Every structure is written in structure tokens, then in C-alpha cells.
Amino acid sequence: MRFGIYQSNVQFIDSFNSVNHSYTVTDNAFADMTNQEFTSTYLGYKQPRQQDVADIDYNVTYYKSKLPVSVDWRKNGAVTPVKNQKDCGSCWAFAAVAAIEGINQIKTGELVSLSEQALVDCDVYSDNQGCGGGFMNNAFAFIIENGGITTQENYPYIGKEQSCNTRKLKQHAVTISGYEKIAPNEESLQVAINKQPISVAIDASGYGFQFYSAGVYTGYCGHRLNHGVTLIGYDVEENGEKYWLVKNSWGTKWGEGGYIKIKRGSNDNRGTCGIAMQASYPLKDES
């Protein structure tokens, strides 16, 4: 059965790559999974029960002339290496943690890898459900209430739910003072990403996303948000194609070393795959 699924997926991959697109696909680690299996296992973003109201709607006219052509927070040392959520719908924890790692480095100059497992195990009294999915803003709220978050080294990731280690949970390495939600439009998102890495939600359910290899993703996706990722920048291809630079949590063998370029400047202001719809970032007081 697995080989039959793999054969079918490889046919799709070969057929897709035989035509010129802005991105390519490949038979990666998900190639022996149906799309339904893939989405039910790896996409763990849960829509909030009630629509979040944005805190920040940037006056884009004011910022427009001041924004650089490109941003890449990796070059500023604010992005940890790509991680792997494994067979667990914990993308929400990775998206939240990566944004916190970013603002912590910006404020302190120190890049510290933080613990997603602490959120998977311990943030279980909100709508967050470990490997069953969750919501980045709830994770921020949990970390604020907890007084901080511990390191990856102290509370390592195992990719499944276990009992909360309350002793390690209280060994705080990094604190945040709050979080803000960005108005659901690409202009505000572009202003915000110039300040720090951002947690975003996207619709990652398409076959093109499952097998994405390289290039600017312009494939099928709607606005049914189901996956949490981290926006770390934006740029323009040589052919003029604008894109968002996104860090995923499926390991380095997926995409461009674990990253994906998603088309920027969509006709729909919610952004390609809904990338601008549920964006937020943590706040950290000067230390």
C-alpha cells in the first residue's frame, strides 16, 4: 500500500516538474503518505474560537519609503537552526518559540535555543493540545503566566506528549513581557518583520506544499489556516518575484534547508496561503 501511494506521488512530482513553475517539488520524507495522512499528522494549527482583533495596524504610508528591499533575520543571528517537530502536530509550539528566540537575541545579543517540549507537555489548560495542535498566542500567554521558558537543552524535544516536568518548567532562561497581533494585511506584515521574527499561520494542506523543494511557492492553497510557521524575512528573486522567507519545523531535508519562499504581494491582501491573517509577535523588555 505504501509503495502504491509513493508511486502515485512520484507521478504527480514528475508531472509537475515537467512543466515550468516558479517552484519545484521532490519525493521527500512525506512521499509515501497520502495528503490526508500528511495534513492530519503535521499540520497542528488550531484556529482561535473567536476571531482575534489586531493590536497593530501599521501606518504603511509612513514606513513605505523607509523599508529595505530585503530582510533576513538569519544574517542578524536571530534564528536558531531548523528544528523537526517529528510525527506530532506541535507546529504552534515551534512557531511561538522561534519568534521568542528571535526577539531575545535582538534584545540581549544572545541566541538561545528554547524548549518546545515544555509547551507540548505543560501548556494544556488553554485550547492548546500538545501534538493535537494549538495556537501561538496561547503559547505566548502561557509563557508570560509561567514567568518565562526554559532551554531546549534543559527540556529537550521528543516529539510526543508526556507529563509536564514542573521542576524544569520553572527553570526560566528567557522571559517575554507580552505579545501583539498584527492587522491582517501584507503591508503591516512587511513593516513588522523589519522589527523582529513573527509567528504566522498558513494553509499548508496542498500537495505542492507537502513536496515543496525550492523556488517561490505559488501553488494551490486557500485561507483555512492549519499550520504554524515563523516569518524571518522577505526578498525579491532575480526575475522580480517577491517572496516571504519562512522557517518551517519539518527538518532540513524539506524545502530549501527547512525553509520555504512564499509568494509576496498577493492580489488578496490576506496573503498567499493566508500568511497575513493571524500574525503575531512577542514583546520583551530591555534587559
Secondary structure, DSSP 8 states (H G I E B T S, - for coil): -HHHHHHHHHHHHHHHHTS--SEEE---TTTTS-HHHHHHHH--B---SS----SB---HHHHGGG--S-EETTTTT------B--SS--HHHHHHHHHHHHHHHHHHS----B-HHHHHHH--SSS--GGG-B-HHHHHHHHHHHT-B-BTTTS---SS-----HHHHTS-SB---EEEEB-SSHHHHHHHHTTS-EEEEE---SHHHHTEEEEEE--S--S---EEEEEEEEEE-TTS-EEEEEE-SB-TTSTBTTEEEEE-S-SSTT-GGGTTTT-EEEE----
